[in-house]
Amino acid sequence: MVKFKNIIKIFLSLLLISTVTSCGPSDVIVNIYGTSEYNCTTDEYRILSPNPIIPFLKKKKWYTREKFHEANYENAIKPFKDLAISKETLATMSPSPELSNKMFDELIMPVDCENPKDIKF
């Protein structure tokens, strides 16, 4: 009888835990033309397939604005890595955080997070 009560307590505890964790808020993700997604909740962007316009993004990896800029910057300076160039000169040839943010904004421009729905052709 004692074992049965313990089993019932464990079962009810697990049921309560699973109910509490499944009722949490979920992220709002908008699909953009079937090629990329934007998470309105966390302000993150990802591509679903390789894109020649933004080759520095890996598919199915979420990018915050900071990570987006880092990937853009690394891709831009890749051809100059082995050259003897000062950091100041390299900074003039690489994208600024503001430029990366503008690019990020262009990619998510059709998304309306106030009224989220998938963007289709």
DOLUM-117289 format. One line per 3 residues: number of its first residue (from 1); their letters; for each residue x, y, z of N, C-alpha, C, O. Coordinates in steps of 0.02 Angstrom, whole numbers, plus 50000, padded with zeros to 5 digits. Each point is the difference from the previous one (the first is absolute). Layout:
NUM) A) X/Y/Z/X/Y/Z/X/Y/Z/X/Y/Z ~ ...
end
This chain:
1) MVK) 50041/49941/50000/49959/50059/50000/50043/50063/50000/49984/50049/49966 ~ 50071/49950/50072/50045/50058/50004/50034/50010/49933/50008/50058/49978 ~ 50012/49889/49988/50033/50006/49935/49952/50030/49949/50020/50041/49959
4) FKN) 49917/49938/50043/49951/50026/49953/49990/50075/50009/49994/50037/49951 ~ 50005/49987/50111/49992/50071/50014/50061/50039/49975/49993/50055/49974 ~ 50066/49916/50034/50061/50033/49975/49999/50005/49924/50020/50051/49971
7) IIK) 49957/49897/49996/49996/50000/49927/49950/50053/49977/50013/50037/49952 ~ 49931/49968/50082/49949/50050/49983/50029/50071/50010/49989/50043/49958 ~ 50047/49969/50096/50030/50066/50013/50051/50017/49946/50000/50057/49976
10) IFL) 50042/49896/50005/50049/50013/49947/49965/50015/49934/50019/50047/49965 ~ 49930/49914/50019/49964/50011/49937/49967/50069/49999/50005/50036/49951 ~ 49963/49983/50104/49968/50065/50003/50051/50057/49998/49987/50052/49970
13) SLL) 50070/49938/50061/50053/50051/49997/50025/50009/49929/50008/50057/49977 ~ 50003/49888/49988/50022/50005/49930/49947/50032/49956/50017/50039/49955 ~ 49921/49944/50057/49946/50030/49962/49996/50075/50011/49991/50039/49953
16) LIS) 50017/49982/50109/49999/50072/50017/50059/50036/49968/49991/50054/49972 ~ 50068/49917/50031/50060/50031/49971/49992/50007/49925/50016/50053/49972 ~ 49960/49895/49994/49993/50004/49927/49946/50051/49980/50007/50032/49949
19) TVT) 49941/49975/50091/49948/50050/49986/50026/50071/50008/49986/50043/49959 ~ 50053/49968/50093/50027/50067/50013/50050/50020/49946/49999/50057/49977 ~ 50044/49897/50002/50050/50018/49950/49970/50007/49930/50027/50038/49960
22) SCG) 49919/49928/50024/49972/50005/49933/49955/50061/49992/49983/50018/49944 ~ 49998/50014/50110/49956/50058/49996/50038/50066/49997/49969/50053/50002 ~ 50097/49945/49993/50039/50061/49998/49990/50037/49935/49973/49972/49952
25) PSD) 50049/50090/50045/49991/50039/49939/50044/49972/49944/50056/49977/50011 ~ 49917/50024/49929/50038/49974/49943/50023/50058/49956/49970/50054/50000 ~ 50083/49935/49964/50027/50051/49956/49955/50009/49939/49969/49953/49976
28) VIV) 50029/50108/49999/49963/50016/49939/50050/50001/49943/50043/50044/49995 ~ 49952/49906/49961/50046/49993/49944/49961/50009/49935/49949/49968/49988 ~ 50076/50077/49970/49969/50015/49936/50044/49973/49944/50060/50014/49997
31) NIY) 49909/49947/49959/50035/49974/49942/49999/50053/49945/49947/50027/49984 ~ 50111/49987/49986/50006/50052/49949/50015/49966/49933/50056/49978/49987 ~ 49894/50020/49970/50005/49972/49933/50025/49928/49998/50024/49978/49947
34) GTS) 49972/49986/50106/50022/49931/50002/50075/49991/49998/50025/49944/49997 ~ 50012/50112/50006/50073/49996/49996/50034/50019/50065/50058/49982/50012 ~ 49906/50054/50031/50030/50021/50064/49945/50007/50052/49941/49998/49984
37) EYN) 50080/50012/50079/49953/50009/50054/50025/50055/50046/50060/50012/50007 ~ 49892/50022/50024/50016/50052/50048/49962/49986/50065/49939/49988/49998 ~ 50097/50013/50057/49970/49989/50066/49985/50068/50030/50045/50035/50022
40) CTT) 49891/49984/49979/49979/50065/50027/50014/50006/50075/50011/50054/50025 ~ 49987/49890/50010/50008/50001/50072/50072/50016/50020/50012/50039/50046 ~ 50036/49931/49919/50071/50008/50019/50040/50043/49952/50060/50010/50010
43) DEY) 49908/50016/49937/50034/50041/49950/50059/49962/49969/50056/50025/49999 ~ 49929/49915/49976/50050/49958/49967/49977/49981/49930/49940/49996/49987 ~ 50109/49993/49970/49987/49985/49930/50039/49938/49980/50056/49989/50024
46) RIL) 49916/49970/49932/50037/49943/49973/49976/49985/49930/49943/50014/49981 ~ 50103/49959/49979/49983/49978/49933/49987/49925/50001/50029/49964/50041 ~ 49927/50014/49915/49983/49929/49998/50038/49962/49946/50004/49939/50002
49) SPN) 50024/50098/49951/50042/49970/49948/50054/50049/49981/49992/50060/50011 ~ 50064/49917/49962/50054/50046/49982/49976/50057/49955/49958/49989/49956 ~ 50068/50070/50055/49979/50059/49963/50063/50036/49974/50042/50021/50040
52) PII) 49965/49986/49894/50060/50033/49973/50005/50074/50016/50054/50028/49996 ~ 49891/50004/50022/50002/50071/50017/50030/50010/50070/50034/50050/50012 ~ 49954/49904/50032/50028/50003/50068/50037/49935/50015/49978/49959/50040
55) PFL) 50080/50032/49927/50036/49936/50006/50031/49988/50068/50022/49944/50015 ~ 49981/50107/50027/50032/49993/50065/49955/49969/50052/50022/49985/50056 ~ 49914/50004/49928/49954/49969/50048/49997/49925/49987/49995/49977/49943
58) KKK) 50008/49985/50112/49993/49927/49995/49926/49984/50004/49962/50031/50037 ~ 50017/49919/49924/49929/49984/49999/49979/49969/50067/50037/49962/50032 ~ 49901/50054/49986/49967/49976/50061/50035/50019/50065/49992/49966/50051
61) KWY) 50047/50087/49948/50032/50026/50061/49970/50069/50014/49997/50042/49956 ~ 49981/49968/50106/49970/50064/50020/50055/50052/50011/50051/49985/50031 ~ 49938/50075/49944/50047/50056/50007/49966/50059/50034/49948/50025/49977
64) TRE) 50081/49997/50078/49979/50064/50030/50032/50055/49957/50040/49985/49956 ~ 49944/50076/50058/50031/50055/49962/50076/50001/50010/50037/50014/49953 ~ 49985/49971/50107/50072/49999/50014/50035/49944/49962/50053/50011/49969
67) KFH) 49918/49930/50033/50030/49942/49965/49997/50011/49925/50046/49979/49964 ~ 49901/50052/50012/49994/50017/49929/50057/50045/49979/50032/49989/49948 ~ 49981/50063/50092/50055/50046/49985/50067/49964/50001/50042/50011/49956
70) EAN) 49969/49947/50094/50064/49964/50004/50010/49956/49938/50056/49999/49973 ~ 49893/49966/50005/50005/49958/49941/50013/50042/49938/50040/49982/49957 ~ 49925/50074/50037/50009/50046/49943/50071/50028/50000/50032/50002/49947
73) YEN) 49992/50019/50110/50067/50028/50007/50054/49948/49981/50045/50014/49962 ~ 49949/49926/50066/50049/49947/49986/50001/49983/49926/50053/49988/49971 ~ 49889/50010/49997/49997/49985/49929/50032/50057/49959/50034/49986/49950
76) AIK) 49956/50076/50070/50026/50057/49963/50076/50005/50004/50032/50019/49952 ~ 49997/49963/50106/50072/50007/50007/50038/49936/49980/50062/50000/50001 ~ 49902/49947/49983/50033/49937/49982/50052/50007/49945/50054/49971/50006
79) PFK) 49933/50066/49940/50051/50007/49947/50063/50037/50022/50052/49994/49969 ~ 49943/50044/50085/50056/50042/50022/50036/49972/50061/50047/50031/50025 ~ 49932/49911/49999/50028/49971/50062/50076/49993/49998/50034/50017/50049
82) DLA) 49993/49959/49896/50072/49985/49997/50042/50058/49974/50061/49994/49993 ~ 49908/50062/49992/50036/50058/49975/50023/50044/50058/49969/50001/50053 ~ 50084/50035/49936/50026/50046/50051/49961/50066/49996/50021/50047/49967
85) ISK) 49922/49954/50067/49957/50059/50000/49988/50021/50073/49989/49957/50043 ~ 50013/50107/49970/49988/50024/50068/49926/49990/50018/49958/49995/49956 ~ 50029/50004/50108/49931/49992/50023/49956/50060/49979/49941/49992/49988
88) ETL) 50090/50066/50009/49963/50060/49980/49978/49994/49926/49943/50016/49983 ~ 50102/49962/49974/49983/49992/49930/49948/49945/49992/49954/50007/49960 ~ 50055/49939/50076/49952/49945/49998/49931/50023/50023/49949/49978/49973
91) ATM) 50049/50065/50076/49937/50026/50026/49963/50041/49947/49938/50001/49998 ~ 50099/50034/49960/49968/50040/49947/49970/49956/49945/49954/50021/49965 ~ 50074/49918/50027/49975/49955/49947/49948/49951/50025/49968/49966/49959
94) SPS) 50022/50030/50106/49953/49951/50027/49933/50033/50019/49998/50061/50010 ~ 49949/49901/49993/49935/50029/50017/49997/50022/50073/50025/49965/50045 ~ 49943/50090/49967/49991/50025/50069/49939/49965/50030/49960/49971/49964
97) PEL) 50033/50033/50102/49940/49972/50031/49936/50032/49973/49948/49967/49994 ~ 50055/50098/49991/49942/50035/49973/49981/49972/49932/49940/49990/49985 ~ 50109/49997/49972/49987/49972/49934/49971/49930/50006/49953/49983/49964
100) SNK) 50074/49977/50081/49974/49932/50010/49928/50003/50026/49958/49960/49979 ~ 50027/50088/50065/49932/50007/50025/49952/50020/49945/49943/49976/49997 ~ 50079/50067/49958/49958/50020/49943/49987/49940/49955/49944/49991/49975
103) MFD) 50106/49968/50015/49993/49940/49959/49950/49951/50034/49957/49972/49967 ~ 50051/50019/50098/49955/49958/50039/49928/50025/49994/49954/49961/49989 ~ 50037/50105/50017/49934/50030/49995/49969/49989/49930/49940/49989/49994
106) ELI) 50102/50015/49955/49975/49987/49931/49975/49929/49993/49950/49988/49965 ~ 50084/49965/50066/49980/49929/49995/49934/49986/50035/49962/49957/49978 ~ 50024/50080/50075/49938/49988/50038/49946/50052/49985/49949/50001/50033
109) MPV) 50063/50042/49918/49955/50055/49985/49927/49979/49990/49956/50034/50025 ~ 50029/49910/49941/49929/49984/49989/49964/49973/50063/49939/49991/49998 ~ 50097/49997/50055/49970/49970/50060/49966/50053/50042/50028/50053/50014
112) DCE) 49911/49931/50007/49962/50043/50045/49989/49960/50064/49955/49958/50003 ~ 50085/50055/50048/49995/49962/50062/49937/50016/50040/49980/49961/50044 ~ 49988/50095/49942/49936/50016/50033/49944/49955/49974/49953/49984/50036
115) NPK) 50053/49997/49902/49951/49956/49967/50038/49945/49963/50002/50000/49939 ~ 50029/49954/50099/50045/49952/49968/49964/49949/49956/49955/49965/50023 ~ 50067/50031/49915/49977/49947/49955/50055/49989/49949/50039/50046/49984
118) DIK) 49964/49894/49990/50052/49982/49953/49995/50043/49937/49946/50016/49977 ~ 50112/50002/49997/50004/50041/49939/50008/49951/49942/50046/49960/49998 ~ 49908/50045/49955/50002/49956/49941/50007/50041/49937/49988/50060/50000
121) F) 50032/49907/49947/50010/50034/49936/49935/50029/49974/49999/50030/49947
end
